[in-house]
Each structure stands twice: as structure tokens, then as C-alpha cells.
Amino acid sequence: MPEKPRILIITGYGLNCEAESRHAWALAGADPELVHLNDLLERPRRLSDYAGLMFIGGFSFGDHMTSGHVFAARLRHRLREPLEKFIADGRLILGVCNGFQIMVKLGLLPGLDGEYFEQRVALIQNEVGHFQNFWVEIRFEPSSPCVFTRGLDRISLPIRHGEGRLFTPDRELLARIEAGGCVACRYADPATGRPADAFPHNPNGSLHAIAGLSDPTGRIFGLMPHPEAFLYPENHPHWDRRRHTGPLPERGLGLRIFENAVCFLSRNG
């Protein structure tokens, strides 16, 4: 049997989605390993032992100094060179919620011009002014090169964040992000499937309804909604109603994001 791709999941300092994230990768056919940030910083070269890396959700460093800022600063100063090699070697990186915030502040996304350590956009406080926790409709963009979203159309996923509004004052930069296919998914109106420009379907007020970004290579992907929280149909708030209209699927649709990644790694490992 082919060897399962090894996935590094960084834990510690307020991150709290490690159990479901590890389970998602394992269900998708990978070999995930939880590693505390301190252990990785002590042995940064161990990053090369993995085919993929995940920054998980939670509240790293209590979200002091804005969400993901402190975690990103530690990575920039202590792990930049190994991360540069990791990216150059064609490996995959996924970030969810706080993990997406870390990636944006680190500069991994949108990754234009091959620049991965300069922050270009921001994820700021939700436009409604407070934390949001409910399910939203996500539309995936077929024009995006994102490895994780290939073949996906629309999925309902939960959001749990207070700072998820993607923002930049630079309209030229936003146009480049759009033209480069870096918008991998958007918040959508569940009735029409069109990008949602208002609350609640756009839960944070993100520009262009952006829910997630990919770099131009398609190998680095971050999003605010939680695919690792929809691994089984029973995770969905309407699962009980749905089971009366037909048999429930074996797995939740969020798992497909992880399966796409494992498929890519198995073919290109």
C-alpha cells in the first residue's frame, strides 16, 4: 500500500481544534501528527518530514493584539527559513479560522509575486461588532487553482469568529487577488448561490464576500469557516430534518477539502 502523507498540525497557546482536525485528516487517508509550537521551534528542521501543514482554529495567545498576530510573529522570527523551503518544495498548507488569521498576518496569503512573508491584507473585526457562531453557505470558485477546493460547488459550514472580515484599502491589490484566482471561496446567499454582501449570509462584512484565499500555486489555502467541524452528516444543524427526505450520506461535506489535499499529495508525493 502507498505510504500515507504525513500532516503536521501545530498546537498550543490557545489553539483548540486539534482533535477534530486530526480526525479529519485521518478520515481522509493521511497520517496526521499533533506537534506543540514549542517543540517545532526547538527542532524547526523537522518540518521537512511532512507533506502538509495545518494551522488550526482557536484563540492563539488569547487573541491579544488582534487574532493570530503573536503566533504569526513567533513563526516569522523563528521558522521563516524552514517555511520558505517547505513552500518551495511544493508542499501543502491549510489554515482554518485562527489558522487563516495567522497565515494572513504572516503573509502566506495571498502570496502574490511569490512573497510569503509580507502582510498584504487583513482580517479585522466583524462588521457587526461582535463574535459570530452559526452555519453559513460557502460557494467555491471554479476559476481558483486551489488544490483543496477542486470539484467543490457549495457547502454549508460553521463559522466561529470575531475577526473574520477580509479587508484591504488597496483596490488595485484586491483586483489582482481576484484576477489571480486567489479567491477560493465566498460567502453565498443560500437561495441564489450568489456572493452575499450583507449579514447574516456574509457574517463579517468581508470585501467581495471573501471567505477564503489561495495563493497562486493553489497549494496554500486558508478560510474562516470550519470544514473540520462537518465530518459527519449529524454535525449539520438540520441533519434530523434531512434524514426524513432520504438516507444521510456517510460523511459530512467538509471532509472533501481534506480528501482533495490527500488525493493531491498521493499523486504528487
C-alpha positions in Angstrom: 0.0 0.0 0.0 1.2 3.6 -0.7 2.5 5.4 2.3 0.0 7.9 3.8 1.1 11.5 3.5 2.2 12.9 6.9 0.5 16.1 8.1 1.8 18.3 10.8 -0.8 20.0 12.9 0.6 22.8 15.2 -1.0 23.0 18.6 -0.6 25.1 21.8 -1.1 28.6 23.2 -4.9 28.7 22.9 -5.4 26.7 19.7 -8.2 24.2 20.4 -9.4 22.4 17.2 -6.6 19.8 17.2 -8.9 16.7 17.9 -11.3 17.3 15.0 -8.6 18.5 12.7 -6.5 15.3 13.3 -9.7 13.2 12.8 -10.4 15.0 9.5 -7.0 14.2 8.1 -7.1 10.6 9.3 -10.6 10.1 7.8 -9.2 11.5 4.5 -6.4 8.9 4.5 -3.5 11.0 5.8 -1.2 10.4 8.8 -1.6 13.5 11.0 0.6 14.3 13.9 0.0 16.9 16.6 3.1 19.0 17.5 3.2 21.8 20.1 4.6 25.0 18.7 7.5 25.0 21.3 8.6 21.5 20.1 8.6 22.7 16.5 10.6 25.8 17.3 13.1 23.7 19.1 13.6 21.5 16.1 12.4 23.5 13.1 14.1 21.2 10.6 11.5 18.5 11.4 9.1 20.5 9.2 10.7 18.8 6.2 9.4 15.4 7.5 5.8 16.3 6.5 4.0 16.6 3.2 1.4 19.1 4.6 1.0 21.6 7.4 -2.2 22.8 9.1 -2.8 25.9 11.2 -5.9 25.2 13.3 -8.7 27.2 14.8 -8.9 28.5 18.4 -7.7 31.7 20.2 -4.0 31.7 19.9 -2.4 33.8 22.7 -5.9 34.8 23.7 -6.4 36.9 20.5 -4.4 39.7 22.2 -3.0 42.3 19.8 -5.6 41.0 17.2 -6.2 37.4 16.3 -3.2 35.4 15.2 -0.7 38.3 15.5 1.5 36.9 18.2 1.6 33.4 16.8 2.5 34.8 13.4 5.3 36.9 14.8 6.8 33.9 16.5 6.7 31.9 13.3 8.2 34.8 11.2 11.2 35.2 13.6 11.8 31.5 14.4 10.5 29.5 11.4 10.8 31.6 8.3 13.6 29.7 6.6 12.1 26.2 7.1 8.7 27.5 5.9 10.2 29.0 2.8 11.8 25.7 2.0 8.5 23.9 2.8 6.7 26.1 0.3 9.4 25.9 -2.4 9.3 22.1 -2.1 5.7 22.1 -3.2 4.0 21.0 0.0 0.5 21.9 1.2 -0.6 24.4 3.9 -4.1 24.7 5.2 -5.3 27.3 7.7 -8.8 27.4 9.3 -10.2 30.4 11.3 -7.5 31.4 13.7 -5.1 29.5 11.4 -6.2 31.6 8.5 -5.7 34.7 10.6 -2.2 33.5 11.4 -1.4 32.9 7.7 -2.7 36.3 6.6 -0.6 38.1 9.3 2.4 36.0 8.4 2.0 36.9 4.7 1.5 33.4 3.4 -1.8 34.6 1.8 -2.5 35.8 -0.8 1.1 35.1 -1.7 1.2 37.3 -4.8 4.6 37.5 -6.6 5.9 34.7 -4.5 6.1 36.9 -1.5 5.0 34.9 1.5 6.3 36.9 4.5 4.8 40.4 3.9 1.3 41.0 5.1 -0.9 42.3 2.2 -4.4 42.1 3.5 -6.1 41.9 6.9 -8.8 40.0 8.8 -10.4 42.6 11.0 -13.3 42.8 13.5 -16.6 41.6 12.1 -18.7 44.5 10.7 -21.5 43.7 13.2 -19.0 44.3 16.0 -19.0 41.0 17.9 -18.4 37.3 17.8 -20.5 35.2 15.4 -21.2 31.4 15.7 -23.6 29.8 13.2 -23.7 28.0 9.9 -23.2 29.8 6.5 -23.3 28.8 2.9 -20.0 28.7 1.1 -19.5 28.9 -2.7 -16.3 27.6 -4.2 -14.8 29.4 -7.2 -14.0 27.0 -10.1 -11.5 29.5 -11.5 -9.3 29.2 -8.4 -6.2 26.9 -8.7 -6.8 25.8 -5.1 -5.9 22.1 -4.6 -8.2 21.8 -1.6 -11.4 23.0 -3.4 -11.2 21.2 -6.7 -14.6 19.9 -7.8 -16.5 21.6 -5.0 -19.6 23.8 -5.6 -21.4 24.8 -2.4 -21.2 23.6 1.1 -22.7 24.7 4.4 -20.1 25.2 7.1 -20.0 26.7 10.6 -18.2 30.0 11.4 -16.9 30.9 14.9 -15.0 34.2 14.9 -14.9 37.8 16.0 -12.3 39.0 13.4 -13.1 37.5 10.0 -13.7 40.5 7.8 -11.2 40.4 5.0 -10.2 43.9 4.2 -7.7 46.0 2.2 -7.9 49.7 1.3 -5.9 48.9 -1.8 -8.4 48.4 -4.6 -5.7 47.6 -7.1 -4.4 44.8 -4.8 -8.0 43.4 -4.4 -8.3 43.4 -8.2 -5.1 41.4 -8.5 -6.3 38.9 -5.9 -9.4 38.4 -8.0 -7.6 38.3 -11.3 -5.1 35.8 -10.0 -7.8 33.3 -8.9 -6.7 33.8 -5.2 -10.4 33.9 -4.1 -11.1 30.2 -3.4 -14.4 30.6 -1.7 -17.1 33.2 -0.9 -20.0 33.6 1.5 -23.1 32.9 -0.6 -26.8 33.6 -0.4 -28.3 30.1 0.1 -31.3 30.9 -2.0 -29.4 32.1 -5.1 -25.8 31.0 -4.7 -24.7 34.5 -5.4 -22.0 36.2 -3.3 -23.5 37.6 -0.1 -22.9 41.2 0.6 -24.8 41.6 3.8 -25.3 40.0 7.2 -26.2 37.2 8.1 -25.2 35.4 4.9 -22.0 37.4 4.9 -21.3 37.1 8.6 -18.5 39.5 8.9 -18.7 42.0 6.1 -15.8 40.7 4.0 -15.0 42.5 0.8 -16.3 40.7 -2.2 -17.8 38.1 0.2 -14.4 36.5 0.5 -14.4 33.5 2.9 -11.1 32.0 1.9 -7.9 32.7 -0.1 -5.5 30.6 -2.0 -2.0 31.5 -3.2 -1.5 31.5 -7.0 0.0 28.0 -6.8 -3.1 26.6 -5.3 -1.1 24.8 -2.6 -1.7 27.3 0.3 -5.3 27.8 1.4 -6.9 29.5 4.3 -10.6 30.0 5.2 -12.7 31.3 8.1 -15.4 28.6 8.1 -14.6 25.3 9.8 -14.6 22.2 7.4 -13.2 20.0 10.2 -16.5 20.6 12.0 -18.5 19.0 9.3 -17.1 15.4 9.1 -20.4 13.6 9.6 -23.9 14.5 8.4 -25.1 14.6 12.1 -22.8 17.6 12.6 -25.2 19.7 10.5 -27.9 21.6 12.5 -30.6 20.3 10.1 -29.5 16.6 10.0 -32.6 15.3 11.7 -34.8 17.1 9.3 -32.8 15.9 6.3 -32.9 12.2 7.3 -36.7 12.2 6.6 -36.1 13.2 3.0 -33.7 10.4 2.2 -30.7 8.5 3.5 -28.0 10.6 5.0 -24.5 10.4 3.4 -21.8 8.5 5.2 -19.6 11.6 5.6 -20.1 15.3 6.0 -19.2 17.6 3.1 -16.4 19.4 5.0 -14.3 16.2 4.7 -14.0 16.7 0.9 -11.5 19.6 1.5 -9.1 17.2 3.3 -9.7 14.4 0.8 -8.8 16.7 -2.1 -5.5 17.5 -0.3 -4.7 13.8 0.3 -5.5 13.0 -3.3 -3.1 15.6 -4.5 -0.3 14.5 -2.2 -0.8 10.9 -3.1 -0.4 11.7 -6.8 2.4 14.2 -6.4 4.2 12.9 -3.3 
